[in-house]
């Protein structure tokens, strides 16, 4: 009898340690319900995203986002190595640029809408004080990712870099506050109030950070638990305003993206397409990074539009992250490419020079074009 109990327990343990457990929906729903102004801002951004997708007003572009990792542990934060962090950033750059191997062998039904988001992530090279950095900070503490009040203010208060300049990722030993060491992570959606409080960013479990380095439990891209190293892609998706594909399940508006079919159950059939389907759905996008499946491989065109809308918005200062001035300030300017206009449903308010004086378009002079959605473009007209 004892042997039978042991054998039955093994699969349960393995599943617990290697299944995605993201509580982003719960924490965000709680925050926005408790903060009406933040909820109003979120509803505005959702409406902007719906209009952008409906009118197809997003263009392909290339964006760079500076990122910093704050590693926390009671006895040995250095267990998370630079090589491990760099591996995690490499995975992000693969996934957000359609460079992951699976991108070329997706289900035929979704190959036509599989999207290269053209977003690059750069470990910050300059800290907020102007000093050189490798993009990692180390801290001795035993805080989990939630205490004291669910938003992770304790561990975030130990070290946070300005949320309008860096994507902050807090690496912890315990993501939740319930003693479970195997929750993978969670993130806040864009919110100006959260950024102002220094709470904006991602909380993440060191065990699933990168491949085969430092404290990572994921041995490599071909290992049976390889999907867990892609959970950071999932959490960054939340940070860029993507919801779970199974949000609201079969009920409209789902995940607020029109080209991701409604999902009856999180986990989307474990890549086997053999679960119950929502009415009118013949196949689900089980390869989507924003589901909980074993085969995360793609974003859709609609998700790209939603992400670009968020990145072009002042909500949570997402538009400042990738501005030329900020990339220079954080040491990531060499990574970026020329960034054409992303969203076209906006109106030019005024043009100013480098001294802030309103002016008219002038040849061979750098000027700043200010739009009604809060975006600013620096332009130099050659002829």
ChimeraX attribute file (.defattr): number of C-alpha atoms within 10 A of each C-alpha:
attribute: neighborCount
match mode: 1-to-1
recipient: residues
	/A:1	5
	/A:2	6
	/A:3	8
	/A:4	8
	/A:5	9
	/A:6	10
	/A:7	10
	/A:8	10
	/A:9	11
	/A:10	11
	/A:11	10
	/A:12	10
	/A:13	10
	/A:14	11
	/A:15	10
	/A:16	15
	/A:17	18
	/A:18	20
	/A:19	19
	/A:20	22
	/A:21	16
	/A:22	20
	/A:23	15
	/A:24	20
	/A:25	16
	/A:26	10
	/A:27	16
	/A:28	18
	/A:29	12
	/A:30	12
	/A:31	16
	/A:32	18
	/A:33	12
	/A:34	11
	/A:35	11
	/A:36	11
	/A:37	14
	/A:38	19
	/A:39	17
	/A:40	13
	/A:41	18
	/A:42	20
	/A:43	13
	/A:44	13
	/A:45	21
	/A:46	18
	/A:47	13
	/A:48	17
	/A:49	25
	/A:50	19
	/A:51	16
	/A:52	20
	/A:53	22
	/A:54	13
	/A:55	11
	/A:56	14
	/A:57	16
	/A:58	23
	/A:59	14
	/A:60	16
	/A:61	16
	/A:62	19
	/A:63	21
	/A:64	23
	/A:65	24
	/A:66	25
	/A:67	23
	/A:68	23
	/A:69	27
	/A:70	22
	/A:71	27
	/A:72	30
	/A:73	21
	/A:74	12
	/A:75	11
	/A:76	13
	/A:77	21
	/A:78	16
	/A:79	17
	/A:80	24
	/A:81	16
	/A:82	16
	/A:83	14
	/A:84	21
	/A:85	23
	/A:86	19
	/A:87	18
	/A:88	23
	/A:89	21
	/A:90	16
	/A:91	23
	/A:92	25
	/A:93	21
	/A:94	20
	/A:95	27
	/A:96	23
	/A:97	19
	/A:98	20
	/A:99	15
	/A:100	17
	/A:101	12
	/A:102	15
	/A:103	21
	/A:104	13
	/A:105	9
	/A:106	17
	/A:107	15
	/A:108	8
	/A:109	11
	/A:110	20
	/A:111	14
	/A:112	11
	/A:113	16
	/A:114	23
	/A:115	21
	/A:116	21
	/A:117	24
	/A:118	17
	/A:119	21
	/A:120	22
	/A:121	21
	/A:122	26
	/A:123	22
	/A:124	25
	/A:125	22
	/A:126	19
	/A:127	19
	/A:128	15
	/A:129	8
	/A:130	11
	/A:131	9
	/A:132	13
	/A:133	16
	/A:134	14
	/A:135	22
	/A:136	19
	/A:137	17
	/A:138	18
	/A:139	17
	/A:140	14
	/A:141	17
	/A:142	15
	/A:143	23
	/A:144	25
	/A:145	28
	/A:146	21
	/A:147	16
	/A:148	13
	/A:149	8
	/A:150	15
	/A:151	21
	/A:152	22
	/A:153	18
	/A:154	19
	/A:155	26
	/A:156	26
	/A:157	12
	/A:158	14
	/A:159	17
	/A:160	23
	/A:161	20
	/A:162	16
	/A:163	22
	/A:164	22
	/A:165	24
	/A:166	29
	/A:167	26
	/A:168	25
	/A:169	24
	/A:170	25
	/A:171	27
	/A:172	26
	/A:173	22
	/A:174	26
	/A:175	29
	/A:176	26
	/A:177	15
	/A:178	10
	/A:179	10
	/A:180	12
	/A:181	17
	/A:182	20
	/A:183	24
	/A:184	27
	/A:185	27
	/A:186	30
	/A:187	28
	/A:188	25
	/A:189	28
	/A:190	28
	/A:191	24
	/A:192	21
	/A:193	16
	/A:194	18
	/A:195	19
	/A:196	14
	/A:197	14
	/A:198	19
	/A:199	23
	/A:200	29
	/A:201	27
	/A:202	25
	/A:203	31
	/A:204	28
	/A:205	24
	/A:206	29
	/A:207	24
	/A:208	28
	/A:209	29
	/A:210	32
	/A:211	28
	/A:212	18
	/A:213	21
	/A:214	18
	/A:215	18
	/A:216	23
	/A:217	20
	/A:218	22
	/A:219	16
	/A:220	16
	/A:221	18
	/A:222	10
	/A:223	11
	/A:224	12
	/A:225	18
	/A:226	21
	/A:227	23
	/A:228	26
	/A:229	27
	/A:230	23
	/A:231	29
	/A:232	27
	/A:233	22
	/A:234	28
	/A:235	28
	/A:236	22
	/A:237	22
	/A:238	23
	/A:239	25
	/A:240	24
	/A:241	24
	/A:242	24
	/A:243	23
	/A:244	23
	/A:245	28
	/A:246	23
	/A:247	21
	/A:248	17
	/A:249	19
	/A:250	17
	/A:251	13
	/A:252	10
	/A:253	12
	/A:254	19
	/A:255	22
	/A:256	22
	/A:257	24
	/A:258	16
	/A:259	15
	/A:260	22
	/A:261	22
	/A:262	28
	/A:263	30
	/A:264	22
	/A:265	19
	/A:266	17
	/A:267	19
	/A:268	27
	/A:269	19
	/A:270	16
	/A:271	17
	/A:272	10
	/A:273	14
	/A:274	10
	/A:275	15
	/A:276	12
	/A:277	20
	/A:278	17
	/A:279	10
	/A:280	8
	/A:281	13
	/A:282	9
	/A:283	17
	/A:284	23
	/A:285	26
	/A:286	29
	/A:287	24
	/A:288	22
	/A:289	27
	/A:290	29
	/A:291	24
	/A:292	27
	/A:293	22
	/A:294	23
	/A:295	18
	/A:296	26
	/A:297	25
	/A:298	29
	/A:299	27
	/A:300	23
	/A:301	22
	/A:302	24
	/A:303	29
	/A:304	25
	/A:305	27
	/A:306	25
	/A:307	22
	/A:308	27
	/A:309	27
	/A:310	25
	/A:311	25
	/A:312	23
	/A:313	20
	/A:314	19
	/A:315	24
	/A:316	25
	/A:317	21
	/A:318	27
	/A:319	20
	/A:320	23
	/A:321	24
	/A:322	27
	/A:323	23
	/A:324	18
	/A:325	13
	/A:326	18
	/A:327	25
	/A:328	15
	/A:329	17
	/A:330	26
	/A:331	19
	/A:332	22
	/A:333	19
	/A:334	10
	/A:335	15
	/A:336	20
	/A:337	13
	/A:338	9
	/A:339	15
	/A:340	12
	/A:341	13
	/A:342	17
	/A:343	19
	/A:344	12
	/A:345	13
	/A:346	11
	/A:347	10
	/A:348	12
	/A:349	11
	/A:350	14
	/A:351	20
	/A:352	17
	/A:353	17
	/A:354	11
	/A:355	7
	/A:356	10
	/A:357	10
	/A:358	13
	/A:359	12
	/A:360	11
	/A:361	16
	/A:362	14
	/A:363	11
	/A:364	11
	/A:365	13
	/A:366	16
	/A:367	24
	/A:368	20
	/A:369	19
	/A:370	17
	/A:371	15
	/A:372	12
	/A:373	16
	/A:374	14
	/A:375	19
	/A:376	17
	/A:377	16
	/A:378	16
	/A:379	15
	/A:380	14
	/A:381	11
	/A:382	9
	/A:383	6
